[in-house]
Every structure is written in structure tokens, then in C-alpha cells.
Amino acid sequence: MITLRLVALACALGLAAVLLIGLAPDEQEPALQGPTAVPVREIIDGLDGLSFDAFVDASYEALLRRYPESVTHLGLSAALGARNDRLNDYSEAYLRETQALEVALLGALQTYDRSALAPDQQVTHDVYAWYLDDLVRGHAFLDYEYLISDYFITSVHYGLEDLMTEVHPLRTPEDAEDYVSRLRQVGRQFDQIIEELDRRAGAGIIVPRPMIDGALPGIRGMASSQAVSTSYFAAFRDKLRTAQGIPAELAVELLEAVEEAIDEVVQPAYRRLARALEDLRDEAPQSLGYGQYPGGDAYYAYVLRHHTQCDLSPEEIHQIGLREVDRVTEEILALGSLLGLREDATVPDVYAAAAAQGGMLSGAAVVREYERLIGNAEADLAGIMPLPSTPVVVRSDPIGGYYRPPAVDGSRPGAFYASTQGAHPRYLMPSLAYHETIPGHHLQIALSGELGLPLFRECTTFTGYAEGWALYAERLAHDLGWYDEDPCGDLGRLQYEMLRAVRLVVDTGLHSRGWSYESALAYFMEHVGWSRGQSAFQINRYAAMPGQACAYMLGMLRILALRDGAEQQLGERFDAVEFHEVALGSGSVPLSVLERIVDQYVQHRLPG
């Protein structure tokens, strides 16, 4: 899974003026000037008469500038002549203004004659058109996204902590000053979130009570800790120790400024957010599915298309999931015989045997094993698939299991975050490594950054393609024989494939069929075989981020169909190496665009 709070996610958010509401007398903070933005009309006028390439670059840059946190994530501050000193804003006025810009940009793009463009430009045109059209389709659903939840990828308060502790650079005095400036804006940002929570509640959209209950402990903990005990202070202090460009005397002053900002601004903001969620809790629904809200079915249909780039109904996706669960079950039981199990063994029996025979790893041994797997994958792929020159590193993490792409400016490598808490079954590690790094996310994303694509295409990720490719990479490892001497590892691959099949069933079950939390949890545990705690985390994820989990299996099936179709049409002319170069050679694209790219490749390779 890619953790990427970038434009694809941020475009549902925004920036705006300061709104300080309901502050207790002892929690007042200095008024802050909200981030400024160029008016929409001025942006559009500035784009008039530009060449196609210049229009794409300038219009995307204008859109990106509205999300300063995304600029930092991408490592583009220097390239855009910006500081890392501002936070995103969430006021309705700014969100609506951003929507107006997106509509205007789509209209401006449509003035360019696609047929007059070069082939590479036509791909850019198609990708940008899908991207902007998707944003405009989402305008009707501004109120539906949960700004606060218990899921760390989507909740704004988790995103802020991740930005400040993991991503914000700290090498120069200016970086440190920007850090303090951002801390001083947390009150403004959280007050805007609180106002949006209230406004959306008035429209009938309230974060479900289980998500509020899951989010509150962390928010309360941040609010009540000593300032120097918070992650904001600890991360700043630790990075400061290795920041060679910051003099010692200045470092002392900066630490004092950070502590003061946390005490005066950040923690009061967390207290206000906690109180707001407590007030909403009594009204919040217990059920998790979006089908319970007015217009929720339409929103769910939108997010399914947004994430999967497939025009399939929830019922069609549900049936595909049931079919894939049956297929993977048969493959798991067949492979289980290699572990010496009886013919009447169940799927949970096979998983238990794979865990027992595969062994367990913990602590630093987990990191070393992932490094070994990644190194072997790179060596085995040399000469048969394009490899990026950008490195990927393995880092220890409390949660783990996700990938953070490299910065566009090269200041940060790709990173796979591995959980090192507790013991981990080795049989699951190969497939996770291949999905997140090589030949999965890191290969695809880092390579995209080295293709010389326009900035828009380098930065934008389409879930169906990205997660579909990563799951395809897991299957490719099997096809290349990497599991020939490791049946336990191959069962780990199948268990992860089962996870992605089950997601189709559970996600649509929750949001389209009205499944209860317990029904979704029971189905998940029965087929994936994870503990109740692990399974509950997944159900919470599907509730907080509807549709996203469906992108993996649907994306892989689409890529497999394209590969099989090309092989069938080309026969002896088909070359798997060439196919992968084509599939990777345009960066992340909507799956419908990938289909056109592959079809053009096939037509070019056919005789005559």
C-alpha cells in the first residue's frame, strides 16, 4: 500500500482563511494569516495562449500550489520557489474555489485539439482529462469524506502528525523556522476541520461512532501530554541533532520555540477537536456503510470508479469477489498438500501449517530479511525488466506494511516501512516485499520519476493502476519461479491474494449491501485467517476509505487480461519483457488509458 497524502487525496481538501471558533479564554492564539492563493480568473487568464505542454505544466502547478502539504510530500518546494511553512486549509469557501478552478482547467484542456498532438502528448491529454474529469465528478460529494477517523492514512490529524514527524525537511535554519510556522497554524487548521465536521453533520454526514471512539484516545493523548513528550517535539529534537546547517545556539532557541508552539497552539487545538468529536458522538451512527447516508449510494459508486478506473457496479464487483475467493481457495488447498496436510484440511489449517513451518522473525531480523528479499529481487530482474536507479530503503515502524515514494527532487529515497514489533511469520514476508518494493510499488513509481514525464504524470498516482501493478508483481514473482523452493512463501502469496479477493466482497458488502460490522468481520476472518485484531483493522480501513481496497484485485485482473490478450493476438511475436516495458513506460495512468496504450503496441507489432 502506498501512503501518499498527495494531490490525488488532497484535491478533495483545500486551503482558506482563518476561522477561530469557540476558543476558551485560556486557549486563545494569535490570529494567523491564512495561505494565499491566486484567484481562479487570474490563473485561467495566465494560461491563455500557451502551448499544450506549457499549459499542462502551468495548470497543474497552479493546482498543486493550493496544497502546501502536498508540495512538501513531493519534495517540490525548491522547484516551485516555495517554503515548507504552510498547512492545508479546509474551509468550505476555499474548497469551492478549488472546485471552480478544476472546472475551468477541464474546460481549458478541452480547447486543445487532441488529434493535432504528438503521440506522447495525446497520452498526457488523455491522462489529464481523466484526472480533471474525475475531480469534477467528485464535486457533488464534498461533504462525504471523513476528515477525522481512526484510520491513519485518511484522517487529517494523523496526516498532520506524519507530515511533521516523517516528511518535513530539517536541514537548514529556514526548514526549522518553517516547522515552527506550521505548528503555529495547527489551531487554524483544526478549527476549520471542526467547522466542516459541524457543517457536514448538518447535511446528515457524521463520522460513525466506532471511528470516533477509535480516534479519540490518540487525540486526547496528544492534548494531555507534556509538550516535550509529544511526537512533534521528539521528531524535531531528533532531526535537529543531525542537522549540520543549524548552529548549536540557534538549535536551543528553536527547541524552545517548538515547545512553546506545541503548548500554546497545538495542544489546545487537539483539546478543541476532542471536544467537538465528543459532542458529535451522541449523534453519530453505529453502522459503518455509506449506504446509510442520503446520497451515499451515489457517493460509493463515484469512489469505486475513482479508485478502480472501472465502470462496474457494486454488485458486479461483489460477484467478481465471490468468484475470486472460490478460485484462490482451490489453489490454497491444492498447495497445502505439499506441507503434508491431510486431504480434509481447511484453509485455516493450511495457513497455520505455513506459519509453523515457515518460522517467525522479530526485531532487526525482520529488517534484514526484507533487505535480503529486495536485493534478490533486483538481481533476478536484471535484464528482464527495467529497474529504477533510485534506491529503496527498509525502515522500522510500529505499524509497518507500507511504502513511501521518493521525493521528486531526489532528497529522499523510496522507503518501505516494516513492522518490527512482536513476532512476524516469515511466510508472509516475500509477497509483501515484492508488492511494496521490487517489482511492485518502488519499481513502478521510482521508474516513473526517471522517464522524463511531465510533472503532472510524474506526481499523480491512479489507484487501480498502482495497486493493480503491485498485486500483479506478487503474481509475477510466482510466474518467475521465485517460490519454487518455498511453498510456505507461495502460500503467503495466495493468502495475500485471498485478502484482495475478500476485499471486493467485504467493501461492497459494507457500503452497498448494508452488512454489519460483525458480518464483515466474520467473513474476513473465515477466509483470510487473520486474528480478530488484524481483521478489525482491515474492516475499519474499508469503512474509512470506501472503494480503495477494491482497486488491487480489479487492477491486477485488468493487467493480466491485457497481457493475455496481447499474447493471444501476437502469438510467437509476444515478448513478456517488451510488454512490461510498455506497461511501465507511461507511468501511472488510468486503466482505460493503459488499455489504449497496450492496444496500440499490439497493433504496431502485428504483421503488416
Secondary structure, 3 states (H helix, E strand, C coil): CECCCCHHHHCCCECCCCCCCCCCHHHCCCCCCCCCCCCHHHHHHHHCCCCHHHHHHHHHHHHHCCCHHHHHHHCCCCCCCCCCCCCCECCHHHHHHHHHHHHHHHHHHCCCCHHHCCHHHHHHHHHHHHHHHHHHHHHHHCCCCCCCCCCCCCCHHHHHHHHHHHHCCCCCHHHHHHHHHHHHCHHHHHHHHHHHHHHHHHCCCCCCHHHHHHHHHHHHHHHHCCHHHCHHHHHHHHHHHCCCCCCHHHHHHHHHHHHHHHHHHHHHHHHHHHHHHHHHHCCCCCCCCHHHCCCHHHHHHHHHHHHHCCCCCHHHHHHHHHHHHHHHHHHHHHHHHHHCCCCCCCHHHHHHHHHHHHCEEECHHHHHHHHHHHHHHHHHHCCCCCCCCCCEEEEEECCCCEEECCCCCCCCCEEEEEECCCEEEHHHHHHHHHHHCCCCHHHHHHHHCCCCCCHHHHHCCCHHHHHHHHHHHHHHHHHCCCCCCCHHHHHHHHHHHHHHHHHHHHHHHHHCCCCCHHHHHHHHHHHHCCCHHHHHHHHHHHHHCCCHHHHHHHHHHHHHHHHHHHHHHHHHHCCHHHHHHHHHCCCCCCHHHHHHHHHHHHHHHCCC
